[in-house]
Amino acid sequence: MGFSCEKNDQLPSSCLKGKLVLKGICMNYVIELVEGNIDPSLIEKQWINPMTKAEYKNVFALGSICDFPENIAEGQEFYFSLTARKETTTCVQCQAYSPVPNKKLFIKTCNTN
């Protein structure tokens, strides 16, 4: 089941709108900022995937891999807020490489119900 937002839904003002633009192997995910204000130094204004040569704008790598919902599909938009970096990892992470931007953010999806 995906995330949806109806007119009556009230999201916290800290929520931003993102899009999962690249769902790479081993949670190497790339997220595009679609809507909202964020410090531009925290995201890549432009990033080119070295393997596919595809160009992305206003993107970042997912840092919070243990907390990201599995049901968000590549190409799907969702709402999120920035969170503090967690030093301890509570999930298994494989080490296979898939290219992502250098800038990484830790996020939490916003409840839109």
N, CA, C and O atoms as a GROMACS GRO file, in nm:
protein
  452
    1MET      N    1   0.085  -0.118   0.000
    1MET     CA    2   0.000   0.000   0.000
    1MET      C    3   0.089   0.124   0.000
    1MET      O    4   0.180   0.133   0.082
    2GLY      N    5   0.065   0.216  -0.089
    2GLY     CA    6   0.147   0.336  -0.101
    2GLY      C    7   0.099   0.448  -0.011
    2GLY      O    8  -0.004   0.437   0.055
    3PHE      N    9   0.174   0.552  -0.010
    3PHE     CA   10   0.138   0.670   0.067
    3PHE      C   11   0.052   0.761  -0.020
    3PHE      O   12   0.076   0.774  -0.140
    4SER      N   13  -0.047   0.822   0.040
    4SER     CA   14  -0.130   0.917  -0.034
    4SER      C   15  -0.158   1.035   0.056
    4SER      O   16  -0.145   1.028   0.178
    5CYS      N   17  -0.196   1.142  -0.006
    5CYS     CA   18  -0.224   1.263   0.070
    5CYS      C   19  -0.352   1.325   0.017
    5CYS      O   20  -0.356   1.369  -0.097
    6GLU      N   21  -0.457   1.329   0.100
    6GLU     CA   22  -0.581   1.391   0.061
    6GLU      C   23  -0.582   1.535   0.109
    6GLU      O   24  -0.500   1.575   0.191
    7LYS      N   25  -0.678   1.613   0.057
    7LYS     CA   26  -0.686   1.755   0.091
    7LYS      C   27  -0.697   1.779   0.241
    7LYS      O   28  -0.646   1.878   0.292
    8ASN      N   29  -0.763   1.688   0.313
    8ASN     CA   30  -0.784   1.708   0.456
    8ASN      C   31  -0.664   1.667   0.540
    8ASN      O   32  -0.660   1.696   0.660
    9ASP      N   33  -0.568   1.600   0.480
    9ASP     CA   34  -0.451   1.557   0.555
    9ASP      C   35  -0.369   1.679   0.598
    9ASP      O   36  -0.349   1.772   0.521
   10GLN      N   37  -0.323   1.676   0.721
   10GLN     CA   38  -0.239   1.783   0.772
   10GLN      C   39  -0.101   1.726   0.802
   10GLN      O   40  -0.084   1.647   0.895
   11LEU      N   41  -0.004   1.765   0.723
   11LEU     CA   42   0.133   1.720   0.745
   11LEU      C   43   0.205   1.820   0.834
   11LEU      O   44   0.177   1.940   0.827
   12PRO      N   45   0.296   1.773   0.916
   12PRO     CA   46   0.376   1.868   0.994
   12PRO      C   47   0.450   1.963   0.900
   12PRO      O   48   0.487   1.924   0.788
   13SER      N   49   0.472   2.084   0.943
   13SER     CA   50   0.538   2.184   0.858
   13SER      C   51   0.681   2.145   0.824
   13SER      O   52   0.739   2.198   0.730
   14SER      N   53   0.738   2.052   0.901
   14SER     CA   54   0.876   2.009   0.875
   14SER      C   55   0.884   1.905   0.762
   14SER      O   56   0.994   1.865   0.723
   15CYS      N   57   0.770   1.861   0.709
   15CYS     CA   58   0.770   1.759   0.605
   15CYS      C   59   0.802   1.818   0.468
   15CYS      O   60   0.754   1.926   0.431
   16LEU      N   61   0.884   1.745   0.394
   16LEU     CA   62   0.923   1.781   0.258
   16LEU      C   63   0.870   1.672   0.165
   16LEU      O   64   0.840   1.561   0.209
   17LYS      N   65   0.859   1.705   0.038
   17LYS     CA   66   0.812   1.605  -0.059
   17LYS      C   67   0.932   1.554  -0.138
   17LYS      O   68   1.009   1.633  -0.193
   18GLY      N   69   0.947   1.423  -0.144
   18GLY     CA   70   1.056   1.362  -0.215
   18GLY      C   71   1.007   1.259  -0.314
   18GLY      O   72   0.889   1.223  -0.316
   19LYS      N   73   1.099   1.211  -0.395
   19LYS     CA   74   1.069   1.106  -0.494
   19LYS      C   75   1.186   1.009  -0.495
   19LYS      O   76   1.302   1.050  -0.507
   20LEU      N   77   1.157   0.882  -0.484
   20LEU     CA   78   1.260   0.780  -0.492
   20LEU      C   79   1.293   0.760  -0.640
   20LEU      O   80   1.220   0.691  -0.712
   21VAL      N   81   1.402   0.822  -0.685
   21VAL     CA   82   1.434   0.820  -0.827
   21VAL      C   83   1.523   0.703  -0.867
   21VAL      O   84   1.529   0.668  -0.985
   22LEU      N   85   1.592   0.644  -0.771
   22LEU     CA   86   1.679   0.532  -0.802
   22LEU      C   87   1.683   0.436  -0.684
   22LEU      O   88   1.728   0.472  -0.575
   23LYS      N   89   1.636   0.314  -0.707
   23LYS     CA   90   1.633   0.213  -0.602
   23LYS      C   91   1.743   0.113  -0.633
   23LYS      O   92   1.719   0.008  -0.691
   24GLY      N   93   1.866   0.148  -0.592
   24GLY     CA   94   1.982   0.066  -0.619
   24GLY      C   95   1.991  -0.053  -0.525
   24GLY      O   96   1.920  -0.061  -0.426
   25ILE      N   97   2.080  -0.143  -0.558
   25ILE     CA   98   2.102  -0.264  -0.479
   25ILE      C   99   2.150  -0.227  -0.338
   25ILE      O  100   2.219  -0.128  -0.318
   26CYS      N  101   2.112  -0.309  -0.242
   26CYS     CA  102   2.156  -0.294  -0.103
   26CYS      C  103   2.121  -0.159  -0.041
   26CYS      O  104   2.202  -0.100   0.030
   27MET      N  105   2.002  -0.112  -0.069
   27MET     CA  106   1.952   0.014  -0.012
   27MET      C  107   2.034   0.135  -0.054
   27MET      O  108   2.033   0.237   0.016
   28ASN      N  109   2.103   0.128  -0.164
   28ASN     CA  110   2.171   0.243  -0.221
   28ASN      C  111   2.066   0.322  -0.300
   28ASN      O  112   2.058   0.313  -0.422
   29TYR      N  113   1.988   0.400  -0.226
   29TYR     CA  114   1.874   0.472  -0.284
   29TYR      C  115   1.910   0.618  -0.306
   29TYR      O  116   1.985   0.679  -0.229
   30VAL      N  117   1.854   0.674  -0.413
   30VAL     CA  118   1.872   0.815  -0.446
   30VAL      C  119   1.734   0.880  -0.441
   30VAL      O  120   1.639   0.833  -0.503
   31ILE      N  121   1.726   0.989  -0.366
   31ILE     CA  122   1.599   1.060  -0.346
   31ILE      C  123   1.612   1.202  -0.399
   31ILE      O  124   1.710   1.271  -0.372
   32GLU      N  125   1.510   1.243  -0.473
   32GLU     CA  126   1.503   1.379  -0.529
   32GLU      C  127   1.413   1.463  -0.440
   32GLU      O  128   1.305   1.419  -0.401
   33LEU      N  129   1.456   1.584  -0.408
   33LEU     CA  130   1.371   1.679  -0.337
   33LEU      C  131   1.275   1.739  -0.439
   33LEU      O  132   1.317   1.806  -0.533
   34VAL      N  133   1.146   1.715  -0.421
   34VAL     CA  134   1.044   1.761  -0.514
   34VAL      C  135   0.983   1.893  -0.467
   34VAL      O  136   0.957   1.982  -0.548
   35GLU      N  137   0.962   1.904  -0.337
   35GLU     CA  138   0.893   2.021  -0.283
   35GLU      C  139   0.938   2.046  -0.140
   35GLU      O  140   0.952   1.953  -0.061
   36GLY      N  141   0.961   2.173  -0.108
   36GLY     CA  142   1.001   2.211   0.027
   36GLY      C  143   1.137   2.280   0.026
   36GLY      O  144   1.211   2.274  -0.072
   37ASN      N  145   1.166   2.344   0.135
   37ASN     CA  146   1.292   2.418   0.148
   37ASN      C  147   1.391   2.340   0.232
   37ASN      O  148   1.360   2.292   0.341
   38ILE      N  149   1.510   2.328   0.177
   38ILE     CA  150   1.618   2.259   0.246
   38ILE      C  151   1.748   2.333   0.212
   38ILE      O  152   1.761   2.391   0.104
   39ASP      N  153   1.840   2.332   0.304
   39ASP     CA  154   1.970   2.396   0.280
   39ASP      C  155   2.031   2.334   0.154
   39ASP      O  156   2.057   2.214   0.152
   40PRO      N  157   2.054   2.413   0.048
   40PRO     CA  158   2.106   2.358  -0.077
   40PRO      C  159   2.242   2.291  -0.064
   40PRO      O  160   2.280   2.212  -0.150
   41SER      N  161   2.316   2.322   0.042
   41SER     CA  162   2.446   2.258   0.060
   41SER      C  163   2.433   2.112   0.106
   41SER      O  164   2.531   2.038   0.105
   42LEU      N  165   2.312   2.071   0.145
   42LEU     CA  166   2.290   1.935   0.193
   42LEU      C  167   2.259   1.836   0.081
   42LEU      O  168   2.263   1.714   0.103
   43ILE      N  169   2.228   1.887  -0.038
   43ILE     CA  170   2.192   1.799  -0.148
   43ILE      C  171   2.276   1.831  -0.271
   43ILE      O  172   2.337   1.937  -0.280
   44GLU      N  173   2.278   1.738  -0.366
   44GLU     CA  174   2.350   1.758  -0.491
   44GLU      C  175   2.258   1.831  -0.588
   44GLU      O  176   2.152   1.779  -0.624
   45LYS      N  177   2.297   1.948  -0.632
   45LYS     CA  178   2.217   2.024  -0.728
   45LYS      C  179   2.204   1.944  -0.857
   45LYS      O  180   2.098   1.944  -0.920
   46GLN      N  181   2.310   1.878  -0.896
   46GLN     CA  182   2.310   1.793  -1.015
   46GLN      C  183   2.401   1.673  -0.988
   46GLN      O  184   2.511   1.688  -0.935
   47TRP      N  185   2.353   1.554  -1.025
   47TRP     CA  186   2.432   1.433  -1.010
   47TRP      C  187   2.409   1.344  -1.131
   47TRP      O  188   2.296   1.325  -1.175
   48ILE      N  189   2.517   1.291  -1.185
   48ILE     CA  190   2.509   1.200  -1.300
   48ILE      C  191   2.552   1.062  -1.253
   48ILE      O  192   2.660   1.044  -1.198
   49ASN      N  193   2.465   0.964  -1.274
   49ASN     CA  194   2.496   0.827  -1.240
   49ASN      C  195   2.608   0.779  -1.332
   49ASN      O  196   2.588   0.774  -1.454
   50PRO      N  197   2.724   0.744  -1.278
   50PRO     CA  198   2.837   0.706  -1.362
   50PRO      C  199   2.815   0.578  -1.443
   50PRO      O  200   2.882   0.555  -1.543
   51MET      N  201   2.721   0.495  -1.400
   51MET     CA  202   2.696   0.370  -1.472
   51MET      C  203   2.599   0.387  -1.588
   51MET      O  204   2.616   0.326  -1.693
   52THR      N  205   2.496   0.470  -1.568
   52THR     CA  206   2.392   0.485  -1.671
   52THR      C  207   2.398   0.617  -1.745
   52THR      O  208   2.335   0.634  -1.849
   53LYS      N  209   2.474   0.712  -1.690
   53LYS     CA  210   2.486   0.849  -1.743
   53LYS      C  211   2.355   0.928  -1.728
   53LYS      O  212   2.342   1.037  -1.785
   54ALA      N  213   2.258   0.875  -1.653
   54ALA     CA  214   2.134   0.947  -1.627
   54ALA      C  215   2.164   1.064  -1.534
   54ALA      O  216   2.244   1.052  -1.441
   55GLU      N  217   2.099   1.177  -1.559
   55GLU     CA  218   2.120   1.298  -1.480
   55GLU      C  219   2.003   1.322  -1.387
   55GLU      O  220   1.887   1.308  -1.425
   56TYR      N  221   2.035   1.358  -1.264
   56TYR     CA  222   1.934   1.385  -1.162
   56TYR      C  223   1.963   1.522  -1.101
   56TYR      O  224   2.078   1.565  -1.094
   57LYS      N  225   1.858   1.589  -1.058
   57LYS     CA  226   1.872   1.722  -0.998
   57LYS      C  227   1.815   1.721  -0.856
   57LYS      O  228   1.715   1.655  -0.828
   58ASN      N  229   1.880   1.796  -0.767
   58ASN     CA  230   1.836   1.812  -0.628
   58ASN      C  231   1.817   1.678  -0.559
   58ASN      O  232   1.709   1.647  -0.510
   59VAL      N  233   1.924   1.599  -0.555
   59VAL     CA  234   1.915   1.464  -0.501
   59VAL      C  235   2.013   1.442  -0.386
   59VAL      O  236   2.107   1.519  -0.365
   60PHE      N  237   1.989   1.334  -0.313
   60PHE     CA  238   2.077   1.292  -0.206
   60PHE      C  239   2.066   1.141  -0.190
   60PHE      O  240   1.968   1.080  -0.233
   61ALA      N  241   2.165   1.083  -0.128
   61ALA     CA  242   2.164   0.940  -0.096
   61ALA      C  243   2.089   0.920   0.035
   61ALA      O  244   2.097   1.003   0.126
   62LEU      N  245   2.018   0.810   0.044
   62LEU     CA  246   1.946   0.775   0.166
   62LEU      C  247   2.045   0.727   0.272
   62LEU      O  248   2.120   0.632   0.249
   63GLY      N  249   2.045   0.793   0.386
   63GLY     CA  250   2.132   0.752   0.496
   63GLY      C  251   2.064   0.659   0.593
   63GLY      O  252   2.128   0.571   0.651
   64SER      N  253   1.935   0.677   0.612
   64SER     CA  254   1.859   0.601   0.712
   64SER      C  255   1.799   0.474   0.651
   64SER      O  256   1.677   0.459   0.642
   65ILE      N  257   1.886   0.384   0.609
   65ILE     CA  258   1.841   0.265   0.537
   65ILE      C  259   1.758   0.170   0.623
   65ILE      O  260   1.674   0.097   0.570
   66CYS      N  261   1.779   0.169   0.752
   66CYS     CA  262   1.706   0.076   0.839
   66CYS      C  263   1.562   0.121   0.864
   66CYS      O  264   1.478   0.041   0.904
   67ASP      N  265   1.534   0.248   0.842
   67ASP     CA  266   1.403   0.303   0.875
   67ASP      C  267   1.318   0.336   0.752
   67ASP      O  268   1.207   0.386   0.767
   68PHE      N  269   1.370   0.310   0.633
   68PHE     CA  270   1.297   0.347   0.512
   68PHE      C  271   1.196   0.238   0.476
   68PHE      O  272   1.232   0.120   0.470
   69PRO      N  273   1.070   0.276   0.451
   69PRO     CA  274   0.967   0.176   0.420
   69PRO      C  275   0.998   0.097   0.293
   69PRO      O  276   1.036   0.155   0.191
   70GLU      N  277   0.981  -0.033   0.300
   70GLU     CA  278   1.007  -0.120   0.185
   70GLU      C  279   0.906  -0.102   0.074
   70GLU      O  280   0.935  -0.133  -0.042
   71ASN      N  281   0.786  -0.052   0.108
   71ASN     CA  282   0.679  -0.044   0.009
   71ASN      C  283   0.685   0.079  -0.080
   71ASN      O  284   0.598   0.096  -0.166
   72ILE      N  285   0.782   0.166  -0.064
   72ILE     CA  286   0.796   0.280  -0.154
   72ILE      C  287   0.871   0.234  -0.278
   72ILE      O  288   0.985   0.187  -0.269
   73ALA      N  289   0.808   0.249  -0.391
   73ALA     CA  290   0.864   0.200  -0.517
   73ALA      C  291   0.944   0.309  -0.588
   73ALA      O  292   0.923   0.428  -0.565
   74GLU      N  293   1.035   0.266  -0.673
   74GLU     CA  294   1.111   0.361  -0.755
   74GLU      C  295   1.012   0.444  -0.837
   74GLU      O  296   0.922   0.389  -0.900
   75GLY      N  297   1.031   0.575  -0.837
   75GLY     CA  298   0.941   0.666  -0.908
   75GLY      C  299   0.828   0.720  -0.823
   75GLY      O  300   0.756   0.810  -0.866
   76GLN      N  301   0.811   0.667  -0.703
   76GLN     CA  302   0.701   0.709  -0.615
   76GLN      C  303   0.740   0.830  -0.532
   76GLN      O  304   0.852   0.840  -0.482
   77GLU      N  305   0.645   0.922  -0.517
   77GLU     CA  306   0.664   1.039  -0.431
   77GLU      C  307   0.615   1.007  -0.290
   77GLU      O  308   0.525   0.927  -0.271
   78PHE      N  309   0.677   1.073  -0.192
   78PHE     CA  310   0.642   1.053  -0.052
   78PHE      C  311   0.684   1.176   0.026
   78PHE      O  312   0.758   1.260  -0.025
   79TYR      N  313   0.637   1.188   0.150
   79TYR     CA  314   0.672   1.299   0.237
   79TYR      C  315   0.770   1.251   0.343
   79TYR      O  316   0.761   1.138   0.392
   80PHE      N  317   0.864   1.339   0.378
   80PHE     CA  318   0.965   1.302   0.476
   80PHE      C  319   1.012   1.424   0.554
   80PHE      O  320   0.989   1.538   0.514
   81SER      N  321   1.078   1.397   0.665
   81SER     CA  322   1.144   1.503   0.743
   81SER      C  323   1.287   1.458   0.769
   81SER      O  324   1.318   1.339   0.766
   82LEU      N  325   1.373   1.554   0.794
   82LEU     CA  326   1.514   1.525   0.824
   82LEU      C  327   1.525   1.478   0.968
   82LEU      O  328   1.454   1.527   1.056
   83THR      N  329   1.613   1.382   0.992
   83THR     CA  330   1.635   1.332   1.127
   83THR      C  331   1.784   1.336   1.158
   83THR      O  332   1.867   1.357   1.069
   84ALA      N  333   1.816   1.317   1.283
   84ALA     CA  334   1.956   1.311   1.324
   84ALA      C  335   2.017   1.180   1.278
   84ALA      O  336   1.947   1.079   1.268
   85ARG      N  337   2.144   1.180   1.252
   85ARG     CA  338   2.216   1.060   1.209
   85ARG      C  339   2.220   0.961   1.325
   85ARG      O  340   2.249   0.998   1.439
   86LYS      N  341   2.192   0.836   1.294
   86LYS     CA  342   2.201   0.731   1.394
   86LYS      C  343   2.333   0.659   1.375
   86LYS      O  344   2.364   0.615   1.265
   87GLU      N  345   2.410   0.648   1.479
   87GLU     CA  346   2.541   0.584   1.471
   87GLU      C  347   2.531   0.432   1.471
   87GLU      O  348   2.614   0.364   1.411
   88THR      N  349   2.429   0.378   1.537
   88THR     CA  350   2.415   0.234   1.542
   88THR      C  351   2.316   0.188   1.435
   88THR      O  352   2.212   0.249   1.414
   89THR      N  353   2.351   0.080   1.370
   89THR     CA  354   2.266   0.023   1.268
   89THR      C  355   2.196  -0.099   1.325
   89THR      O  356   2.261  -0.188   1.381
   90THR      N  357   2.065  -0.103   1.313
   90THR     CA  358   1.988  -0.213   1.369
   90THR      C  359   1.938  -0.309   1.261
   90THR      O  360   1.851  -0.392   1.288
   91CYS      N  361   1.990  -0.298   1.142
   91CYS     CA  362   1.948  -0.387   1.034
   91CYS      C  363   2.072  -0.438   0.960
   91CYS      O  364   2.180  -0.379   0.967
   92VAL      N  365   2.052  -0.547   0.890
   92VAL     CA  366   2.161  -0.604   0.812
   92VAL      C  367   2.175  -0.524   0.684
   92VAL      O  368   2.076  -0.497   0.616
   93GLN      N  369   2.298  -0.487   0.650
   93GLN     CA  370   2.323  -0.412   0.528
   93GLN      C  371   2.427  -0.486   0.446
   93GLN      O  372   2.537  -0.514   0.493
   94CYS      N  373   2.391  -0.517   0.322
   94CYS     CA  374   2.489  -0.582   0.236
   94CYS      C  375   2.588  -0.478   0.185
   94CYS      O  376   2.561  -0.358   0.193
   95GLN      N  377   2.699  -0.521   0.133
   95GLN     CA  378   2.805  -0.430   0.093
   95GLN      C  379   2.819  -0.415  -0.059
   95GLN      O  380   2.918  -0.359  -0.106
   96ALA      N  381   2.722  -0.462  -0.135
   96ALA     CA  382   2.729  -0.446  -0.281
   96ALA      C  383   2.720  -0.297  -0.314
   96ALA      O  384   2.652  -0.221  -0.245
   97TYR      N  385   2.789  -0.258  -0.417
   97TYR     CA  386   2.796  -0.116  -0.454
   97TYR      C  387   2.698  -0.082  -0.564
   97TYR      O  388   2.682  -0.155  -0.662
   98SER      N  389   2.633   0.029  -0.546
   98SER     CA  390   2.550   0.091  -0.648
   98SER      C  391   2.574   0.240  -0.632
   98SER      O  392   2.566   0.291  -0.520
   99PRO      N  393   2.603   0.313  -0.739
   99PRO     CA  394   2.639   0.454  -0.725
   99PRO      C  395   2.526   0.540  -0.668
   99PRO      O  396   2.409   0.524  -0.703
  100VAL      N  397   2.566   0.630  -0.581
  100VAL     CA  398   2.474   0.728  -0.521
  100VAL      C  399   2.549   0.860  -0.509
  100VAL      O  400   2.672   0.862  -0.515
  101PRO      N  401   2.477   0.970  -0.492
  101PRO     CA  402   2.544   1.099  -0.471
  101PRO      C  403   2.630   1.096  -0.345
  101PRO      O  404   2.607   1.015  -0.255
  102ASN      N  405   2.728   1.184  -0.339
  102ASN     CA  406   2.815   1.194  -0.221
  102ASN      C  407   2.741   1.245  -0.099
  102ASN      O  408   2.774   1.207   0.014
  103LYS      N  409   2.641   1.329  -0.118
  103LYS     CA  410   2.568   1.387  -0.005
  103LYS      C  411   2.459   1.290   0.038
  103LYS      O  412   2.382   1.240  -0.043
  104LYS      N  413   2.456   1.265   0.169
  104LYS     CA  414   2.365   1.167   0.226
  104LYS      C  415   2.284   1.233   0.337
  104LYS      O  416   2.339   1.309   0.418
  105LEU      N  417   2.155   1.204   0.341
  105LEU     CA  418   2.068   1.256   0.446
  105LEU      C  419   1.997   1.143   0.517
  105LEU      O  420   1.965   1.040   0.458
  106PHE      N  421   1.973   1.164   0.644
  106PHE     CA  422   1.896   1.071   0.724
  106PHE      C  423   1.755   1.128   0.735
  106PHE      O  424   1.736   1.241   0.778
  107ILE      N  425   1.658   1.048   0.696
  107ILE     CA  426   1.520   1.097   0.689
  107ILE      C  427   1.424   0.999   0.756
  107ILE      O  428   1.458   0.884   0.782
  108LYS      N  429   1.305   1.049   0.782
  108LYS     CA  430   1.195   0.967   0.833
  108LYS      C  431   1.072   1.005   0.752
  108LYS      O  432   1.043   1.123   0.734
  109THR      N  433   1.000   0.905   0.703
  109THR     CA  434   0.880   0.936   0.626
  109THR      C  435   0.773   0.993   0.719
  109THR      O  436   0.762   0.954   0.835
  110CYS      N  437   0.693   1.084   0.664
  110CYS     CA  438   0.585   1.146   0.740
  110CYS      C  439   0.459   1.064   0.722
  110CYS      O  440   0.431   1.014   0.613
  111ASN      N  441   0.384   1.052   0.826
  111ASN     CA  442   0.256   0.981   0.820
  111ASN      C  443   0.156   1.070   0.748
  111ASN      O  444   0.133   1.184   0.789
  112THR      N  445   0.096   1.019   0.643
  112THR     CA  446   0.000   1.100   0.567
  112THR      C  447  -0.143   1.051   0.586
  112THR      O  448  -0.231   1.087   0.508
  113ASN      N  449  -0.167   0.970   0.687
  113ASN     CA  450  -0.304   0.921   0.711
  113ASN      C  451  -0.379   1.015   0.801
  113ASN      O  452  -0.496   0.991   0.832
   0.00000   0.00000   0.00000
